[in-house]
Amino acid sequence: MKAQRTRSQERIFRLLKTLNRAISAQELYIELRNREQNMGLATVYRSLEALKLQGTVQVRTLATGESLYSLAQQDQHHLTCVNCGRSILISECPVHDLEEKLEKSHQFKIYYHTLEFFGLCHQCQPIASS
């Protein structure tokens, strides 16, 4: 049975769908205000948490600790530079088979997964000395 969304959750869901990109809670709060849909920041966080628990919204935490929220549509995988913060989306996923096995063996419904590798991008790597 699908959980009934509150009005605040529905507004956030529609906005995330319109934006079609990952966004922080603070940016979401500002975007709602710009669209004259006043909502307190605490309500934004509560609504995002409820949507996350329903499997509607996914959260990605950057190396800086900032959380980005987006609609849970497909799994996302990234290479993230710990120096400059640049994040590169990658399409390969070595864990889809594992996900299916885990769902069966643990009787656990998986909404989505993320896979993130942290390191230094090409531009931030020190020049190798000869």
Secondary structure as GFF3:
##gff-version 3
##sequence-region A 1 130
A	DSSP	alpha_helix	7	19	.	.	.	ID=ss1
A	DSSP	alpha_helix	25	34	.	.	.	ID=ss2
A	DSSP	alpha_helix	41	53	.	.	.	ID=ss3
A	DSSP	beta_strand	57	61	.	.	.	ID=ss4
A	DSSP	beta_strand	67	71	.	.	.	ID=ss5
A	DSSP	beta_strand	76	81	.	.	.	ID=ss6
A	DSSP	beta_strand	87	90	.	.	.	ID=ss7
A	DSSP	alpha_helix	96	106	.	.	.	ID=ss8
A	DSSP	beta_strand	114	119	.	.	.	ID=ss9
###
